[in-house]
Amino acid sequence: MDGAWDEVPSFEEVTADYTDDFFTENTLLLVYVEAGSCTPRFGIDSVLKENDTLSVYVKCTYNPEEGDCAMAGWLFTISVNNDQVQDCTHFDAVLK
């Protein structure tokens, strides 16, 4: 959890500021995206609440013409206000 890679900081570094005070007013969502190559990059497009479902839309921000045989996993940390998830009973993550 303390390892960084290229421009991607470690999980430990990214979550260092998520204290008890943070969770008083916020919820932390973790979304994992798996890639068939280690070269694509992804980003969060939007987070939307519709009825009782909170959806996180992930988009590919860089997709090279050539890949490799490696596998990569991307873990996104998304902070949302507790009010945004208050009545949610479903969660969905969509790769666009």
Steps between C-alpha positions, in 0.01 A plus 500: 500500500801729531635448147467768230532446126578762233264792559275294731550567873477222757168410663654596833584849370159554339306400811718676762252786549193278547466532875203457734421868440478435125252214549273717715375674184629281215501151356795352315425288194758259363465395137734242348557487122693218339683551171637237264816706455696720738497802265135626490402774744159564653321783677168569668254653254214563746325386816121514477215409733176388344223382732669248733805431280836675511692450175866571436591539133862421413647591162817405322717813478786345304494187288824443306500338159731231628478325833691230675424167661491635853188542711433816696254594770397854580343589834310829514421678825193719467385726780128581513295688755292274727185678377570369150490136613247530782210314333703281266437129514682420174844583366615470140831564328492536122799498266420727206 
